[in-house]
C-alpha cells in the first residue's frame, strides 16, 4: 500500500503543477487518471482494473478524444482516419516543443507514465 501512496502522491503533484500551467488539461487528465488510480489495489480480481488502466492512459485518452471530437462534429471518422489524426496531434505537440519551446508535452509524459508504471506494480504485486 505504500507503493500506491507514492504513486498517488506523484500523480497529485503532477496534476497540481499541470493545473498551474494549463488548468483545462490538468482537469481533464485529473478526471481520467484519478478514479482508476484510486481503484487499483493489490490482489483481488485484476483483469477489470488492468483493462481500466489501459483505457485511461493518456495515449488512449487522446485517441478516444479524437474519435469523440469527430463524432461531435457529425463527421464520424473511421479507425484509420482517427489514427492519422492521433499521430498528427502527437506530431503537433512535438513540433510546438521544438519550435516554440513549449515543454509541457514532454514534461507531462515524464510525469504521467512513471505514475502509471507504479500503479501497474501495485496491481500485479504478489
N, C-alpha and C positions, 0 to 999 in steps of 0.2 A: 504494500500500500504506500510505502514511502516513495517508490518509483512513480506511482500515479500522482502523488503530491508534487513531485519535482516536475512532471510533465504538465500538470495543470498550472503550476506557478509560472513555468516558462511560457505557456500559452497565454496566460493572463498578462504577463509582461509584454509579450509580442503584440497582443491586441491593444493594450494601453498605449504603447508607443505608436502603433499604427493609427489609432484613433486621433492622436495629436497631429499626425501628418495628413491623413485623409479619413475623415470621420465616416463617410458613407462606405468606403471599402472596409474599414475596421468593423463597422456594424454588420455588414453582410457576411464577412468572414466569421464574426462572433456568432451570428445566428446559425451558420452552417457548421462551425467547428466545435462549439462548446457542448451542445447536447450529446453528440457521440463520445466526446472526451469524458464527460461526466458519467456516461453509461458504462464505459469499459471497466471491467473488473476481472481479476484473475479467477480462473476456474469457471465452472458452470458451462452453459451452452455457448460455445464460442462462435459458431457459424453465423448467426444473425448479426452479432456485433462485428465480426470481420467484414461482412458484406456492407454494414453501415459505415465502417471506417473507410472502405474502398470507395463507396459512393459519395463520401463527403470530403475527400481530399481536394485541395484547391484546383488541381488539374481537371478532375472530373466535374467539379462545381462550375468551372469556366466553360467546359464543353456543354453541360446542361443549360447554362445561361445562354449560350449561343443558340441552342435549339429553342429555348423559350422565347428569346428575342425574335427569332424568325417567325415563330408561331403567333406572337402578339402583333407582328406586322402583317399578319394574314398572308404570308408568303412562306408556307412551310418548306423547310429545307430537308433534303434527303441526308443520309449519313455522310455521303461523300462531300457534299457542299458544306455541311456543318463542320466536318473535319478540316476542310480548307479554310473556313472562317476561324476555326480554333487556332490553326497554325498561323494564320495572319495576325490574330490577336497576340499570340506569343511573340511573333516577329516584331510587331509594333512596339511591344514592351522592351524588347532588346534594342530596337532602333532608338527609342527615346532615351534609354540608358546610355547608349553610345554617343548619340549626337548632342543631347541636351544635359547629360549628367544627372538624369532622374534615376537615382539609385534605389527607388522604392521596390521594384520588382525583384532584384537580386537579394536585397535585404529581407524581403518577405519570404523568399524561398529558403534563405539561410536560417530563418527563424521557424518557419512552419513545419518543414519536413523533419528536423530533429525532434520536434514535439510529437509528430506523428510516429516516428520510429520508437520513441519511448512508449507511446500508447500501444503499439504492436507488441513491444516487450512485455507490457503489463498484461495484455490479453492472453498471450501464449506462455506466461510464466508457469513453470512446473513446481 
